[in-house]
C-alpha cells in the first residue's frame, strides 16, 4: 500500500487511527497489537505471500534476541549465527540472481535461476533487526513483550523505506501512557508534516521524473543525449530523488506523530552540504548511522591509522552501495562516495597538519563542488547498467560528439519547460528550510526563523497543498526507495 493512494488516505489511515485510540481506552497492549496487525495488512496489501516471510523473520529474531541476551556474557556464537541467517535470507532474495549473472559473465557459464521476487522493505526490516541483535549482545536492548517487538519491526510508517530504527528509540515510547491517548497538537502537526511530504512527492518528485526518465531511458537503449539534454535529465533526477525521499521521510514522521510516536529524523537538507562528510550526516541519516556503528567501527574505524581508516571508509561505502541494489551500478555509486569521503578526510588532515588558511568564499566553493560531485554520482545510481552510466558521463562531460536523441526525448526536454522547473526546484532545495526546521524537530543550531504555526493562514496553506496533491493522485507512483 502506498502513502500516496486513495486507499491509504481515505480508508487505511483513518480506520487504523480510530481503532488504535478506541482500543487503547481499554488496553494498551491490545492497542499495540491492533497497530501491529494493521501494519501487517499495510505490508501485505502488495503481496500477502510475503507476510509469512516477515513474520518468520520477526519470530526468529525475537527468539534469538532472548538467547543472545542470556548468553551475551559467555559467547558471541548466537549473535554470529543469527546475523548470518539474516544476511543469507537477504542475499537470497536480493542478490541471488545478481551473483549468478556475475558468475556467468566471468566464467562464460549459463547458470540460471527463476526470477526471485524481492519482498518490499526486506533491507530495512533486516537491518533494523540486526541492529537489535547487536544491541542485545551489548546489553543495550532487551525485549520481553512480543507484541511490542512485533510493532517495533512492522510499524507501518517506517516498514517499507525506513528510517532504520533502534530498539532504544522506540520501545520507551510504546510503554508511555500518553502514546495511547489522542493528542490534538500531535495530530495537527503530524497531518501538516504528512501533507507537505505528500505534496513533495506528487507535485515535485513526480514532475521531475517526467524530465529525468526520457534521458536515462534513452541512455539505457544506447542513445547518447546532447550535453544540454543530459545535464537537464541528470539535474531533474537529482531533484526527483531529493523530493521523493524527502517526501517519504516527511510522511513517515508525520504519520508517526499522529500516533504520538517520534521517529528519528532521516533527512536534513543534504544538498546544502558543504562536504561529502556533511552530506552523509544529512542524507539517509539513520542508514549512515547504521553503517558507521555496525560496519565502519567494527572494521576498526579510524583507530588503526590513516591507511586502515581510508580502507574502512571505502569498504563501508561500497557495501552501502550494494545494500541499495543488486547491480554493479550501485557498487560504483558506493565506491564514488567512498572516494569522496577519503578525499574529504585527507584534505581536512592536510589542512590541519599544515595550518592552511580558509580563503574567502571557501564555504560557497565547497558547497558547489559537493553538489556537483553528488549530482554526477547519481548517474550510476539511476542508470540501468554501467554502459548506460558511461553513455551519460560521455554526454555530461562531454568526451565524445553528440549522438542524436529520439524525438520523444527532445520533446520532453524543451528548454523553456525544463529550466524554470529546475530553477524552482533548486531554489526550494537551497533557499527554504526543511520540515524538521519548520516544526522545530532539530536542535536549536538548525532552527529557522520561519516556524510553522497552527493558525488559519497555515491551515489554509496545508489545505491548498492537500487539494493539489489529491488532484495529482491520478496514477500509481511508488517511492524510489521502495526498490531497496
Secondary structure, DSSP 8 states (H G I E B T S, - for coil): --TTSHHIIIIIHHHHHHHHHHHHTT-HHHHHHHHHHHHHHHHHTT-THHHHHHHHHHHHHHHHHHHHHHHTTT-SHHHHHHHHHHHHHHHHHHHHHHHHHHHHHHH------------TTHHHHHHHHHHHHHHHHTTS-----HHHHHHHHH-HHHHTT-----HHHHHHHHT-GGGGS--HHHHHHHHHHHHHHHHIIIIIIHHHHHHHHHHHHHHHTT----HHHHHHHHHHHHHHHHHHHHHHHHHHHHHHHHTT------B--GGG-SSHHHHHTTBSHHHHHHHIIIIIHHHTTTTT-HHHHHHHHHHHHHHHHHHH-SSHHHHHHHHHHHHHHHHHHHHHHHHHHHT----TTHHHHHHHHHHHHHHHHHHHHH-SSHHHHHHHHHHHHT-S------HHHHHHT-HHHHHHHHHHHHHHHHHS--HHHHTT-S-GGG--S-----SHHHHHHHHHHHHHHHHT-SS----GGGG-
